[in-house]
Amino acid sequence: MGPSPPERTCIGCRRRAVTAELFRVVATPGPAGATSDVVLVVPDPRRRMPGRGAWLHPDPDCVAQATRRRAFGRALRVPAPVDVSAVAEHVSGAPRDDTGVPTEQDTTSGSTAGDDEQ
């Protein structure tokens, strides 16, 4: 019998799960030249980004619970306010590039069903 798979605790619901059921998030500094002290929390789909990570179920309820409880800042040990919009987009299924970062949706191509009506 081999070793059991690694388990982590979701910072939203506080339930333990195997790492295959969770995704990792890390804190990164805000955009260069930004005057605010906000820290960006971004998904780490490859689980290889440097720095302290936290684990979360890919469920909007867990993201909401973690935000409400201010668990991102505590788990990642950052004293500044955090921006979790990239994590929320990741969980909501927004389109992402090959690194897992959400991309801008192309709103110029195609037409909508309402365009044909006069």
Summary of the structure (lengths in Angstrom):
residues: 118
radius of gyration: 17.3
end to end distance: 68.3
largest distance: 68.3
contacts: 289
relative contact order: 0.19
helix: 25%
strand: 23%
